[in-house]
Amino acid sequence: MNSKAYLLDKLGEIRIEFPEFSPYFEYDHESTTYFVHVIPEKIDKETRFNELCGMLIVDMMNKYPNEYLCFITSNSLTKLKRPELVFREQISFYPIKEGQRTSITTQNDLTPEFSGFSFY
């Protein structure tokens, strides 16, 4: 399993415990870092959520030592320029096309472009 598939699988597992977790996701090729924007930010204050994210970071370091994982919020200095995927309420993810808006929308506001990867 490649690092991206592994990460998406593990984010799906976190979503089972925190169904409101709807992260944006982007990979930076220069720094070989996966950035995950935590939405809603209130769950970033949950101890269990932070434990799961911490375990995922350690797992990623052990399995893929040349790639990194960084969780961010809107208060972070790092901002996503072109999120690749966004998770939605259905525990699925959808690619974001070039030029498509990147603001948070509800499921009814955005028709899935791609739904080939569902967790449940």
Contacts in CASP RR format, 6 or more apart in sequence:
PFRMAT RR
TARGET T0000
AUTHOR 0000-0000-0000
METHOD contacts of the structure
MODEL  1
MNSKAYLLDKLGEIRIEFPEFSPYFEYDHESTTYFVHVIPEKIDKETRFN
ELCGMLIVDMMNKYPNEYLCFITSNSLTKLKRPELVFREQISFYPIKEGQ
RTSITTQNDLTPEFSGFSFY
1 9 0 8 1.000
3 34 0 8 1.000
3 60 0 8 1.000
3 63 0 8 1.000
3 64 0 8 1.000
3 67 0 8 1.000
4 27 0 8 1.000
4 34 0 8 1.000
6 60 0 8 1.000
6 63 0 8 1.000
6 64 0 8 1.000
7 25 0 8 1.000
7 34 0 8 1.000
7 36 0 8 1.000
7 56 0 8 1.000
7 60 0 8 1.000
7 69 0 8 1.000
8 25 0 8 1.000
8 85 0 8 1.000
8 93 0 8 1.000
8 117 0 8 1.000
9 119 0 8 1.000
10 56 0 8 1.000
10 59 0 8 1.000
11 21 0 8 1.000
11 23 0 8 1.000
11 25 0 8 1.000
11 36 0 8 1.000
11 56 0 8 1.000
11 87 0 8 1.000
12 87 0 8 1.000
12 91 0 8 1.000
12 119 0 8 1.000
13 52 0 8 1.000
13 119 0 8 1.000
14 21 0 8 1.000
14 49 0 8 1.000
14 52 0 8 1.000
14 53 0 8 1.000
14 56 0 8 1.000
15 21 0 8 1.000
15 87 0 8 1.000
15 91 0 8 1.000
15 119 0 8 1.000
16 91 0 8 1.000
16 119 0 8 1.000
16 120 0 8 1.000
17 48 0 8 1.000
17 49 0 8 1.000
17 52 0 8 1.000
18 43 0 8 1.000
18 46 0 8 1.000
18 49 0 8 1.000
18 52 0 8 1.000
19 89 0 8 1.000
19 91 0 8 1.000
20 40 0 8 1.000
20 43 0 8 1.000
21 38 0 8 1.000
21 39 0 8 1.000
21 43 0 8 1.000
21 49 0 8 1.000
21 87 0 8 1.000
22 39 0 8 1.000
22 40 0 8 1.000
22 86 0 8 1.000
22 87 0 8 1.000
22 88 0 8 1.000
22 89 0 8 1.000
22 104 0 8 1.000
23 36 0 8 1.000
23 37 0 8 1.000
23 38 0 8 1.000
23 39 0 8 1.000
23 86 0 8 1.000
23 87 0 8 1.000
24 36 0 8 1.000
24 37 0 8 1.000
24 39 0 8 1.000
24 80 0 8 1.000
24 83 0 8 1.000
24 85 0 8 1.000
24 86 0 8 1.000
24 102 0 8 1.000
25 34 0 8 1.000
25 35 0 8 1.000
25 36 0 8 1.000
25 37 0 8 1.000
25 83 0 8 1.000
25 84 0 8 1.000
25 85 0 8 1.000
25 86 0 8 1.000
25 87 0 8 1.000
25 93 0 8 1.000
26 34 0 8 1.000
26 35 0 8 1.000
26 37 0 8 1.000
26 80 0 8 1.000
26 81 0 8 1.000
26 82 0 8 1.000
26 83 0 8 1.000
26 84 0 8 1.000
27 33 0 8 1.000
27 34 0 8 1.000
27 35 0 8 1.000
27 84 0 8 1.000
28 34 0 8 1.000
28 35 0 8 1.000
31 68 0 8 1.000
32 66 0 8 1.000
32 67 0 8 1.000
32 68 0 8 1.000
33 67 0 8 1.000
33 68 0 8 1.000
33 69 0 8 1.000
33 70 0 8 1.000
34 60 0 8 1.000
34 67 0 8 1.000
34 68 0 8 1.000
34 69 0 8 1.000
34 70 0 8 1.000
35 70 0 8 1.000
35 71 0 8 1.000
35 72 0 8 1.000
35 78 0 8 1.000
35 80 0 8 1.000
36 69 0 8 1.000
36 70 0 8 1.000
36 71 0 8 1.000
36 72 0 8 1.000
37 72 0 8 1.000
37 73 0 8 1.000
37 74 0 8 1.000
37 80 0 8 1.000
37 83 0 8 1.000
38 44 0 8 1.000
38 71 0 8 1.000
38 72 0 8 1.000
38 73 0 8 1.000
39 104 0 8 1.000
41 73 0 8 1.000
41 74 0 8 1.000
41 75 0 8 1.000
43 49 0 8 1.000
44 50 0 8 1.000
44 71 0 8 1.000
44 73 0 8 1.000
53 71 0 8 1.000
56 69 0 8 1.000
57 69 0 8 1.000
57 71 0 8 1.000
60 67 0 8 1.000
60 68 0 8 1.000
60 69 0 8 1.000
61 68 0 8 1.000
61 69 0 8 1.000
70 78 0 8 1.000
72 78 0 8 1.000
72 79 0 8 1.000
72 80 0 8 1.000
80 102 0 8 1.000
82 96 0 8 1.000
82 98 0 8 1.000
82 102 0 8 1.000
83 96 0 8 1.000
83 102 0 8 1.000
84 95 0 8 1.000
84 96 0 8 1.000
85 93 0 8 1.000
85 94 0 8 1.000
85 95 0 8 1.000
85 96 0 8 1.000
86 93 0 8 1.000
86 94 0 8 1.000
86 96 0 8 1.000
87 93 0 8 1.000
88 94 0 8 1.000
88 107 0 8 1.000
88 110 0 8 1.000
88 112 0 8 1.000
89 107 0 8 1.000
90 107 0 8 1.000
90 118 0 8 1.000
91 118 0 8 1.000
91 119 0 8 1.000
91 120 0 8 1.000
92 112 0 8 1.000
92 115 0 8 1.000
92 116 0 8 1.000
92 117 0 8 1.000
92 118 0 8 1.000
92 119 0 8 1.000
93 117 0 8 1.000
94 110 0 8 1.000
94 112 0 8 1.000
94 113 0 8 1.000
94 114 0 8 1.000
94 115 0 8 1.000
95 113 0 8 1.000
95 114 0 8 1.000
96 102 0 8 1.000
97 113 0 8 1.000
END
